[in-house]
Amino acid sequence: MGEKEINYNDLSKGVKNFLQKRGIQSQYDLDLFVNPTIEKLALPGKDTLKIAESLYNSIRQGKKIFVWGDEDVDGITSTFLLYESLKKLNAKVEWHIPSRATEGYGLNKNGIDMIKERGGEVIVTVDCGITSFEEAEYSKSLGIELIITDHHEPRNTLPEAMIVNPKVNDVGYRYLAGVGVALKFFIGIVHIATGLNPVEVIKTMPDSIIFAMIGTITDRVPRLSENRILVVEGEKYLHKSKRPPFMVLAQKTTTDLEEGLRPLQAGREELTREFFLCNDEECARDIYEKLSLKSQEYLSMVEKVFEPIKKELLKGNYAVYVPDVANDYLGSCATRGRDITGMPVFVLTDSNDEVIGEGRGPDDFNLLTVLNEAKHLFISYGGHKPACGFRMKKKNVEEFLGIANRMLSEYKPSPKYDTQLEPAELNQQLINLLQLMEPFGRGNEEPVFLIKNAKMSLRDGKMYINGGEIPMGTLIPPPAPGVYDIFVQCNGNGCNLINWKSVEN
C-alpha cells in the first residue's frame, strides 16, 4: 500500500464524489485510507481515558475483575483480547461468556449472582450491555462496579454504568466492532498506566490487533477509518504470529481472508473458544477442520430451513413467522432473504414460551425504525440499522407482523451504484486508486459505477467504452456494439460490465 501516490486535487469530479461517499473528503482522508498504518490509530478521547483510569485503579487495588462477553466471534475475540491484555497488567481477572440458548444475550442476573459468589468486584462487558438497564441496576445493588464496552445502538437513555461506546462517547470510529472498542479501551488503560502510545501498545501486545482484525471482519462492520487500520495491520501481524491458532489461520487465509475466517462463525457451542485456547498447532488444526465441516453443514441446513421462509417472501411478506426454525439459523435466513429480495427482512420463530426474531436490511434502511414503532410488543430488543434482534410474547406476533409488513412494504429498492462517471473517468488513474483501496469487503465493497450513453465497441476481442483505455470484462453476456447505459464493477485489476440497457431506439 502507498507505493503509488494519488493527489486528491488531481482526481476528477466523479471520482471525488465516489470517495466522499466512503468518507474520504481530503488528502488527509485519502492518505489514511490508502496507507492505514497503526501509527494513524488515535488514542481514545478524554472521557474514555477517564473510564480507563477507573479500571486501572481497580487493577492497582487488587479488585477481582470479570470480562463479560458474547458467544459470536466478535464477542469471543473481544473477551480474549481484554482478558489477556489485563492479565499482562497483573490484573486479577476472569472471563465469562454466557450461552445465548440458556442465558440469553448480554448481561443477566443469574450470571451477575455467579460473579458475586466468586468474589467479583468489577464487571467489564464487551460487545454487549448497552441496553441492560435492569442488570446495571442489579449490579449496583450488589456493590459491583460495571463498565459497559459495546458498539451496538443505544436507546434514548443509558444504563447506570460507566459506558464506552463509539455511538455515545469518544472511544473512536463510530462503527468500530465490539472488539475494536475493546482494543481502543485497552490502549487507553495501558496509556494511563505506562504512557505508551497506540503503536507501542500493539507492538508490545501484538495478539491484540490480530484479535481485533478477526472480530472486525467477522462482524461485518464497515472497513473504513480505524476499522481499515485494524484489518490491514492485523493481517500483517497474523502472518508473523507464532501463536498456534493464529499460525493455522495464517495458513488458511492466504488467498481469501474473509473466507478463511468463516469457519470460526460456526462454533458458538464453545468450539471457537477452544480453538483460540489451543497451545499447539495440531490442536488448532484439528478444531479448525471441525469448524470447517460444521460450517459446511450449517450452510446446507440454512438452505433447507430457508425454503418455507422463501415461499412467504415470494408472496411479498418480508416479516415472516415460522414456528420451528432452530434459533441458530435465524440470522442467516434473514440475511439470505435480504440478499435474494433486496428488501429488509425479519424472521421470527418460537423459543420456549416466547418468540425471538432477527432482522437484516439493506444499508439504506434503518431496521430500528420498525423496532421502535413496535417497541411496546417486545420483552427486549436491540442491534444496528442493518441488523437487529428481539424477543416477545407469542400473543404479540400477529400485531408485530402487521406493523412490520406495512412499514417494509413502503421501502422501494433502487439500483445500487456508487456514483455516475463520465466515460473518460474510467481510466488507469482510477484503477491505480482502487489498487490502493484494497482489500475490499463490508463497508468498502468493490465500487459499481453508472456510465450513461456509453458507446461500446469491440477491439482485439475486448469491449471498450468510447475507445477508452480500460477493457471491460463481462459477468453477463456482452451486448452488441452500440450505445448503452451501463453498470461496471471495478477493482484494482480492472472493471467488469455487470448490467446494461440500450439507449438507442
Buried (B, 14 or more C-beta within 10 A) or exposed (E): BEEEEBEBEEBBEBBBBBBEEBBBEEEEBBBBBBBBBBEBBBBBBEBBBBBBBBBBEBBEEEBBBBBBBBBBBBBBBBBBBBBBBBEEBEBBBBBBBBEBEEBBBBBBEEBBEBBBEEEBBBBBBBBBBBBBBEBBEBBBEBEBBBBBBBBBBBBEEBBEBBBBBBBBBBBBBBBBBBBBBBBBBBBBBBBBBEEBBBBBBBEEBBBBBBBBBBBBBBBBBBBBBBBBBBBBBBBBBBBEBEBBBBBBBBBBBEEEBBEBBBBBBBBBEEBBBBBBBBEEBEBBBBBBEBBBEBBEEBEEBBEEBBEBBBEBBEEEBBBBBBEEBEEBBBBBBBBBBBEEBBBBBBBBBBBEEEBBBBBBBBEEBBBBEBBEBBEEBBEBBBBBBBBBBBBBEBEBBEEBBEBBBEBBEEBEEEEEBBBBBBBEBBBEBBBBBBBBBBBBBBBBBBBBBBBBEBBBBEEEEEBBBBEBEBBBBBEEEBBEEEBBBBBBBBBBEBBBBBBBEEEEE
